[in-house]
Amino acid sequence: MQVRIVHLNGAVFDALAAGDLTAANAASPVPLSAYFAGPDWRSVWRMRSEQVAEDPASADWVTGVIWDEDGDLAVGRAGYHGPPDAAGMVEIGYAVDPAHRRRGYARAALEFLLRRASDEPDVRTVRVTISPDNEASYRLVAGYGFVEVGEQWDEEDGLEIIYEAAA
């Protein structure tokens, strides 16, 4: 399986935040399914739209499309929450469209993001936060050297356990 993360731009983020699939696909480098513009991911697109408007360079880091090159198919979203912070930390986020789950796409996206982090000289630490009841995500990251370093309260997701690994 050949998977890569395709970066999006402000116009795509704006259209997805508005739920406008037609406009999103007109600006997107790859075709997106209706799930991308649906209600489940809209808050993420709103957040990325605002982030890229404030810092256009962050578009090269933030949430993009998990692209299955073999199937020419957008199967999910993944990326970092932003460029590395002053301490060299990046946080990973990923989600797979329910129609494409349990096929290895989250693992492939995680591996893609970890490779990029290891290639970036400014990145020293990779973080992922996971809801305590999300066993699948925990099992996924556990095999990549992530260790629990604390917990936090996320306004949208509630309690999250923080895991980090060296880049």
N, C-alpha and C positions, 0 to 999 in steps of 0.2 A: 504494500500500500504506500503510495507516494502522497504525502500530505504536506502542505505548506500553509503559512499564514499570509493572507493577502491584505495589505494595508488599505484602509479606506480614507477618504478625504472629508472635509467639512460638509460638502454638499450632500454626500451620502449619509453622514450622521444626521444632518438636519432633516432629510427626507424620512429616514427611518424613525427618528424621534417623533415625527408628525404622522407616522403610520402610512406614508405614501410610497408604496412599493414601486409604482411606475417611475416616479422621480428618482428613487434610490437606484433602480436598475439603469436609468439613463446616465447616471453619474458613476456607477460602480464599475470597477475593472473586471468583475466577474458577475454572472447572473445570480441573483438572490431569490430564495423562495419566499412565499407569503409569511412563513413563520418569522423571518427576520423583521418584518414590519408589524408583526402582531403584538398584542398587549404584553406578553410575557417578557420581552426584552426591551420594551420601549423606554423604561427608566434608564437602562444602561446607555442607550443611544442618546438620550437627552443629556446625560452626564458627559459623555464623550463629545457631543456637539458643543457644549459650553466650554469644555476643556480645550478643544482644538481652536475655538474662536479666540480664547485668551492666549493660547500658546500654539501657533500653527505647527511648530517643529515637533510637538508631542504626537502628531498624527502618525509618525514613524514608529511609535512605541505602543500606542493604546490599541484597544480591541479591534481586531480585524476578523476576517473570514477564515474559518478552517476550510480549506479547499482541497478536495479529493481530486488530485490530478488525473488519476486513472479513470474516474467516472465523470470528470468535468462537472463537479457537483459541490455546491456550498452546503456543508453539513453542520456547521456550528460557528461559534465565535470564540476567539481567544486572543490574548495579548497581555500586555502589562498594564498596570493602572496608570502608568506614566513613565517618563524617563527616570534614570537612576537618581535617587536623592543624594544629598551631600555626603552621606555615609556609604554610598555605592549600593544601595538596596533597591531592588525592583520587586514589585508584587505581581504575581501571575493570577489571571482569571481566565476561566474557560467554561463553556457550556455547549452541549451538543443538542441539536434539534431532536426532540423525542422520536421522530421517525427514523433517526439514524443512530440511536444509542445501542450500546453493547456490541459494537463492531470494531473497537480499538481506536476510534477517532480522538477521544480525550487523551489517551496515552500518546498517540502520535503528535498531538498538539503540544502536550507537556514536553515531550522530548525535543520538539522543534524549538520551543521557547527556552529550554535549558541549554541547548546548543548555542543559540544566539547569545544568551547571557554569558556563557563561558567565553565567547569570542569577543565580547565587548570589554575593552580595558577599564571602563569606568564602573563596571558591575562587579561587586564583591560578594553580595548576598542576594539570594532569591527567596522570596516569601510567598506563602500561600495561606489563605485563611479558609477554614472549613467549618461548617455547622457541625456541632457534636453528633447529630443524627445522620450525617451524610457518610455512611460507611464506605460507599463505593469510591468517593473522592479520597478518603483517608487511605484506603487500601492502595489506590493508585499512587499517591505520592510517597507512601511509606517505603517503596522500593527504590527511591532515588536519593536517599540520604537526608531527607527532611526530618528534623527533630522538633518536638513541641517546645516553644519558648514562652508561651503565655496565652492569654485570651483577651478578647475585646468585645465591645458591644457595637454592632453595626446598626445604624438607624433603619436600614432596609431589611437586612437579613437576620437581625437579632444576635444572639451569642455566637461567636466564632472562636475557634481554637487557632492560634497562630503557629505555623510551622516555618522553619527556615533551613536553608542548606547553603553551603558555600558555592559560589559560582564556579 
